[in-house]
Amino acid sequence: MRIFRSSFCLLMGTGFGIYVAQNYNVPNIKKLFNTYMIVAKHIEENYRKPKNKDDD
């Protein structure tokens, strides 16, 4: 019986996700992640400690 309960939850979650995606303005997670990665890379490059010539 456990497999029916877990598959029911999976189907309900999938159906709810489809409903929300069609009826509401859901942001594209992949685009948000890529934007945040670009911002993080920019911040990291600007605030990085300068390399010493002795460390080479």
Secondary structure, DSSP 8 states (H G I E B T S, - for coil): -HHHHHHHHHHHHHHHHHHHHHHS----HHHHHHHHHHHHHHHHHHHS----GGG-
